[in-house]
Structures are given as structure tokens and as C-alpha cells.
Amino acid sequence: MSLTIKSSFLSAALLISINDAYALGAVSRACQFSTLNTAQQIVAAPFFVAMGAPTNILTLPGKSTSEQQKYWVRESITTDYGRVRYFLYAQSASYTYNYNNSRYELFASYSSGWAAEQVAEYLQLDPNFSKFYANRGLLYSARAGRSEIITPDGNFTFGVAGKHSYYDPVSKNVVALADTFATDCNLSNWGVGLFDR
């Protein structure tokens, strides 16, 4: 069973309603697993595995801080709440900080392609994760990042820059949203950003 449900261009166009309220969002994350508190780690590890991370991630909450510091979530996500109105796009560029010359250098880049995806319903209904989807309505997203979500990237210092846009099939316009940049997990978006993929 697919972990995401991809909406076709036709179904998206049919569902568009000009008068409906909507909310577009964008977030980037350069997140060391070690910076999550224990409760967040316990929820995050099985969610990442359910979304495609290797099963050894399940053991991370019990590992030492120095081991957890090697694991990073590096991603940028564009979201649309409430209805499939738009096709979403995200680009994500990961930079490592070079302390010798005091600047960031490109490490890797990713793009989502145009998409309107949802987390699979069975994951939304899973008691371990359902509280993060309660009263959220429909949520569609496009994610740019490693498919494994969390990867052992060593002891680098990362920054992640995101570019976000959407395509409106009614006006046939591509609209750029504000760029994002993160050097942390963006915990102000926790419970929103983590599960929007």
C-alpha cells in the first residue's frame, strides 16, 4: 500500500472552489534527532520508519546523544490545507557550515516535482499519530528531501534553504511563496511540520 495518495491534475481541477478558505504554508528543517525531547523522539522514530526510514531508526531514542547527533532530517515542505486547490512544489538545498571560512557550502539539493499528496489514511488513523491529524481537515503537501527522511550525515552543521511555489490550474499561474531557511527542527511547527509530508 502506498504511503502517500497522489491526486491527479483532473481531480484537483474538479475540486477547486474559488470561494473556499484556504491556507498555504512552507517550512524547512535542519533537524538533529538529538535536539528532540524524549517524548518527541518516541513518536518521531516510528513515524519516520512508517514513512520509509530504515528500521534501525527505531533504536535511536535509546542511543547516546553523541550517536543521535549524527542523524539529521533535512527537508523543505510546501502545504495546502482544506482542499486540493493547487499543485505544490518544493525545492530544498542543504548546506554545511565551513568553520574555516565562516560560510555555508552546498551539500545536496532535492526537489519534489509538482504534487498534491496526503499521508495515507491508515497512518492518520494510527493511534500513535492520529492526535497530530485531529481537527486538521484535509492536508496536501509536496516535500523535497531524502526519501529515507532521516539519515546518518555525521557531525556536520547543516542549514536548509527552501523554495516553495504553487500552480493554480484556474488562473494557470505559478506563484512563488516566501523562501524558508532553517538551522533547527522548527519546533514551532512541531505537530504541523513533522507530519506534513
N, C-alpha and C positions, 0 to 999 in steps of 0.2 A: 504494500500500500504506500502510495506517495506521501511524503511528509508535508508537501505543500499542494495547494489546489490552485492551478493556474487558470485564470479567467481569459476567455478568448476576446479578441477585439470586438466581435459581433455582440456577445453578451454584454460587454461593458457599454457599448454604444446604446444598446436597448435599455439599460438600467439608468442611464443618465437622466436626471431631472434637474432642471435649472433652478427651481425654487427650493430645493432641499438644502439644509445646512450641511456644511462640510468642514473638515479640519485637516489641513495638510501639515506634516511635520517632518523634521530632519534631525538626525543625531549621528555623531561619530563617537567612537570609543577606542581608546588605547588602554586596555584594562588588564592589569596583572591579577591573576587569580588570588594572590596573597593579600590583595587590598580589600577583598570582600570579607565581611564578617562571617562568623561560623554559620549563622542561620542562612545567609545568602549562599554560601558555598554548598550547603547541604541540598538546597533547591537547584542551584545552577548546574552542578555536576550531572545529575541525571537528565536534566533538560537538554544540556549540550549533547549528551550521548544519544538521546531520543532524536535529536536533530541531525545526527551524523558524526559526532565526535567519536574517537575510538574508546572502547570500554575501559581502558586504563584510567581515563579521566575520573571514573567513579571513585578511585582511591585518593584523589587529590585532597579532599577535605581532611584526611588523616595524615597528610605529609607535613614535613617541616616547612617553615616559612621560606627558607632558602630554596627548597625544591619548588614550592608553589610560585615563587617569583619568576621562575623560568617560563611559566605558561601565560600566554597572552591571548586576549580577544582583541583583534584589530579589524574594525569594520565601520562602514557608513551605511545608514538605512534611511530611506525615504518612505513616509507613511501617508495613508489616506484613510480617514475614519468615516464610517457611516454608510457608505455606498460605493459601488465601483463607478467612480466618475471619470477617473483618469488612468492613463498608463504612466507608471512611475519609473524613475531612473535614478541610479546612484553610482557614483564613482568614488573610489577610496584609494588614497595614496598613503602608505606607511613610510614614515621617516625615522631613521635612527639618529640620536643626538651624538655628534662627534665632539667630545670634550677637548680635543686637541686644537680645533679651530672654532669652537663655540658656535656650531651651527648644525642644523638638521640636514641629513643626506638621504636621498630616496633609497628605500629598501625594497619595496614591492608595490604594485598597483593592481587594482581589481575594478571590474565594472559589472553591473547587474544585468545589463540588457533591459529593454522595456518590459515591464511586468506589472501584474496586479495579483499578488499571491497572498494566501492565508495559511496560517498554521493549521494542520489537519485537525478536523473536529475531534477525533479521539484523543488528541493531546490537550485540546482546550477543555475537554470533559474529564481528563485525568485528575483525580482529587489532589494530587501533588502540585498541579499547575492551575487548576480551574479558578482559584481565587484571583489570579492575575488577569483573568478574562471576564470576571463578573462585571456586569453592567457596562461593558465596554462597547457593545454594539459590534457592527462589522468593522473589521480592520484589514486593510490591504497594505502590502509593503513591497519594496524592492530593496534587496540587500547586496552590497558589494563587500566581499571579504573572502577569506579562505573557506572552502566548503566544510572543513572539519570544525569550524568556528573557533576552537581553542587549540593552540599549537605551542610546542616547546621551542620557543625562539631565543632561549638563552638569557643572558644578563644585559641585554640592551636596554636603553631608554628610548621608548617609542613616542612618536606623535602621529596622529592620524588626521589627514585633511580630507574632507568630503565635499563633493559637488552633487547637488540634488536638483532634479527638474521633473516636470510632468508634462504630458501631452494631453490636450483637450480635444477629443475627436469631434466635438460640435463646432468649435471655432477653428479647429485644425492648427492650433498654435502650440508651440513648445515654450514653456515658461520656466525660467530658472528660479529656484528658491535660494535662500541665503546659504552661502557656504558654511561648513562647520569645521571646527578643529578641536581635537581633544588630546590631552596628555593623561587622562584618567578614565575611570569607568563611567563617568557621567551619572553618578548615583542619584542626582536629582531626577533622572529619568528612570530610575530602577522600578521595575514593575510595569513600566511602559516600554522603555527602550529594550530591555533584555528579552522580552517575549515578542517583540515586533519583528518578525522575520519570516 
